[in-house]
């Protein structure tokens, strides 16, 4: 996985929240797969995440090469809905309290 990822916040540029509120889970589950444990596992390229108390969608840059159609769909969805998109500036050593991946 590339260290360069994009974070799509669950908030629009104008500060309003996108409805339905479960859009992050819906998009994440499009690329998820059932594992040998019969549980749904998110893709390493697209997954929900809570950053500073805000639910977000993390898109790894590798998705652009691995599945360009999915990458374009997600980015277009975010742009059409006016969602905030920014580079992932988290460090991998942050505590679980401040940043946790939702699995």
C-alpha positions in Angstrom: 0.0 0.0 0.0 1.2 3.5 -0.8 1.6 5.8 2.2 -0.2 8.5 0.2 -3.9 8.2 0.9 -6.9 10.5 0.6 -9.4 11.1 3.4 -13.0 11.9 2.5 -14.8 13.4 5.4 -18.4 12.8 6.2 -19.0 16.5 6.0 -19.6 18.7 3.0 -17.6 21.8 2.2 -20.4 23.9 3.6 -20.3 22.1 7.0 -23.5 20.0 6.5 -23.5 16.2 6.8 -24.3 14.0 3.9 -27.4 11.9 4.2 -27.9 9.0 4.4 -25.4 8.9 7.2 -24.2 5.3 6.4 -22.8 6.3 3.0 -19.2 5.5 4.2 -20.2 1.9 5.2 -22.1 1.5 1.9 -19.1 2.5 -0.2 -16.6 0.5 2.0 -18.7 -2.6 1.7 -18.8 -2.4 -2.1 -15.1 -3.5 -2.2 -15.2 -5.7 1.0 -15.0 -9.4 0.9 -16.0 -12.3 3.2 -13.0 -13.9 4.7 -12.4 -17.5 5.8 -13.9 -16.6 9.1 -17.2 -15.8 7.4 -16.9 -12.1 8.4 -16.8 -9.1 6.1 -13.3 -7.6 5.7 -12.8 -4.1 4.3 -10.5 -3.7 1.3 -7.0 -2.5 2.1 -7.6 0.3 -0.3 -10.9 1.6 0.9 -12.1 1.6 4.5 -14.0 3.6 7.1 -12.1 5.3 9.8 -12.8 7.7 12.7 -10.4 10.6 12.8 -10.7 13.1 15.6 -14.3 11.9 16.3 -15.3 12.4 12.6 -16.3 9.4 10.5 -14.3 9.4 7.3 -13.5 7.2 4.3 -9.9 6.5 3.6 -8.9 5.8 0.0 -5.4 4.5 -0.6 -3.7 5.8 -3.7 -3.1 2.2 -4.9 -6.8 1.9 -5.6 -6.3 4.1 -8.7 -4.1 1.4 -10.2 -5.8 -1.7 -8.7 -9.4 -0.7 -9.6 -9.6 2.6 -11.6 -13.3 2.3 -12.0 -13.9 2.1 -8.3 -11.5 4.9 -7.7 -13.2 7.2 -10.2 -16.6 6.3 -8.8 -15.7 7.2 -5.2 -13.9 10.4 -6.1 -16.8 11.5 -8.4 -19.3 10.7 -5.6 -17.3 12.8 -3.2 -16.9 15.7 -5.6 -20.6 15.7 -6.7 -21.7 15.8 -3.1 -19.3 18.5 -2.2 -17.5 16.4 0.4 -14.2 17.5 1.9 -11.3 15.6 0.4 -7.8 15.9 1.8 -4.5 14.0 1.9 -4.2 11.6 4.8 -1.8 13.3 7.2 -2.0 10.9 10.0 1.1 9.1 11.3 1.0 5.4 11.8 2.0 5.8 15.4 -1.0 7.7 16.6 -2.9 6.2 19.5 -6.1 4.2 19.0 -8.0 6.8 21.1 -7.4 9.5 18.5 -7.7 7.5 15.4 -9.1 4.1 14.9 -10.0 2.0 11.9 -13.6 0.7 12.0 -13.7 -3.0 11.1 
